[in-house]
Amino acid sequence: MESTIPQGKYVINTQGKKTGVLLSLKQYQQLLEDLHDLTILASRRDETPVTLEEMKRRLQFHERV
């Protein structure tokens, strides 16, 4: 099973303290997408849930319009 946590290389200062991390561009973009998804979830957390049947009805209505 592949880890979903990006693996990066640490940037270490002269005292041996980790001060940064290097990620591949693909890993960085995935983190940005995940952050965007979490932002959307947080903004919608107070919305009333919709049943699957209700969502299907809404989608069928929009297909007809």
C-alpha positions as CSV (number, residue, x, y, z in Angstrom):
1,M,0.0,0.0,0.0
2,E,1.4,3.4,-1.0
3,S,1.7,6.1,1.6
4,T,-0.5,9.2,0.9
5,I,1.9,11.3,3.0
6,P,4.4,13.0,0.6
7,Q,8.0,12.1,1.3
8,G,10.4,15.0,1.0
9,K,13.9,15.8,1.8
10,Y,14.7,18.0,4.8
11,V,16.7,21.2,4.6
12,I,19.0,21.3,7.7
13,N,20.8,24.3,9.0
14,T,24.4,24.3,10.2
15,Q,23.2,23.4,13.7
16,G,21.5,20.3,12.4
17,K,18.0,21.7,12.9
18,K,15.3,21.0,10.2
19,T,14.4,24.3,8.7
20,G,12.5,23.3,5.5
21,V,11.5,20.5,3.2
22,L,11.9,19.9,-0.5
23,L,9.0,18.2,-2.3
24,S,8.6,17.2,-5.9
25,L,6.3,19.5,-7.9
26,K,3.7,16.6,-8.1
27,Q,3.7,16.2,-4.3
28,Y,3.4,20.0,-3.8
29,Q,0.5,20.2,-6.3
30,Q,-1.3,17.3,-4.5
31,L,-0.9,19.1,-1.2
32,L,-2.4,22.2,-2.7
33,E,-5.4,20.2,-4.0
34,D,-5.9,18.5,-0.7
35,L,-5.8,21.9,1.1
36,H,-8.4,23.3,-1.5
37,D,-10.6,20.2,-0.8
38,L,-10.4,20.8,2.9
39,T,-11.3,24.4,2.5
40,I,-14.4,23.5,0.5
41,L,-15.4,21.0,3.2
42,A,-15.0,23.5,6.0
43,S,-17.0,26.1,4.2
44,R,-19.9,23.6,3.7
45,R,-19.9,22.0,7.1
46,D,-23.1,23.9,8.2
47,E,-25.1,22.8,5.1
48,T,-27.9,20.4,5.5
49,P,-27.1,17.0,4.1
50,V,-29.1,15.8,1.0
51,T,-30.2,12.2,0.5
52,L,-29.0,10.3,-2.5
53,E,-32.6,10.2,-3.9
54,E,-32.9,14.0,-3.6
55,M,-29.6,14.6,-5.3
56,K,-30.6,12.3,-8.2
57,R,-33.9,14.2,-8.5
58,R,-32.0,17.5,-8.6
59,L,-29.6,16.2,-11.3
60,Q,-32.4,14.9,-13.4
61,F,-34.1,18.3,-13.2
62,H,-31.0,20.1,-14.4
63,E,-30.5,17.7,-17.3
64,R,-34.0,18.6,-18.5
65,V,-33.4,22.3,-18.3
